Amino acid sequence: MPSPAHGAAHQGTNRADPDGRGELPAALLNCERRTGAPQTAQPETIIMSAIIALVLLVVVAILAVTFLSAVIHLLFSPWILLAAIGVFAWVKLRPRRTN
């Protein structure tokens, strides 16, 4: 192993090359041996995309239910109902102008 005094930086015991491809994971090597070429579209990727889409759909549904719950809560709030009855009574029962 060269020392830093000789001008070579210490790169560890395996002398990793940051620009090199390095060794392939064993799963990829086995896949290439069986099929002759690396797989491009894996079923795991499709399943993960479906799970992400399902999670996003659930989040949107929860937000919609929360929004509707807040709207219903405000709609049937006693103070809002009291104000609505007051406005309705003022419009219907106010004195009319005479000509």
N, C-alpha and C positions, 0 to 999 in steps of 0.2 A: 504494500500500500504506500503510495507516494506521500511524503509529508508536505505540509504547506511551505516548508523552506525550499523545496525544489520547484515551486511555482505552480503546482497543480492543486486546485481546490479539492478538499475532501468531499466526496459525493456519497459517502456511505459505503457499506460493504458490497452492494450490488452495482455500484457505479451507474445509477439511474441516469438515463439520457432524457432531459425534458422534452426534446424535439422528437424523440423516437416513439414508435407505437407501443413498444414494450410487449410484454406477454399478454396473450388473450386469456380471458377468464375460461375456466374449464368448461363451463356450460356452452360457450360459443364454440370451443374446439370440438366438443362432442356433436353439436348441431351441424357444424360444417362437415364433419366426418360422415354423418349419417346421410345428409342430403346432397352434399357436394358443393353447396353454396350457402352463405349465411341467409337466415330468414329475414324478411323485411317487415311483414305485418304479422304480429303475434296476437293470438287470441287474448292474452293477458292485457294488451293495450286496448283492445275493443271493450273488454269487460271493465277496465278502469275508466274509460270514457263514459260508459253507461252509468257507472256508479257516480261519477262526478255530475253527470246530467241529472240523475235522480236526486242527489243532494241539493243541487241548485233549485230544482223544482220544489222540493220540500221547504227550502228557505223562502222562496217566493210565496208559497202557500201560507206559511206562518206569518209573513209580513202582511199578506192580504187579510187574513183573519184578524190580526192585530189592528189593522187600520179600520176594518168594518166594526170591530168591537168598540174602538174609540169613538167612531161616528155614532153608533147606537147609544153609547153611554152619554155622549153630549146631547143627542137628540131627545133622550128621555130624562135628562137632568131636571130636577124640580125648578131650579132657577131659570133655566132656558124656557121651560113650559110656562112658568109664571110671566116671563117677559113676553112670550108669544101671545098669551091670552090678553095681556095688557095692551099690546099693539093692536090686536084684533078688536078689542072692545073700544079703543080710542078711535080707530078708523070707522067702525060701525055706529058708534053712539055719539060722536062729536056733533055739536050743534051745526046746523046748516046755515049758510049765509042767505039772507033774503034779499031779493032785488028791490 
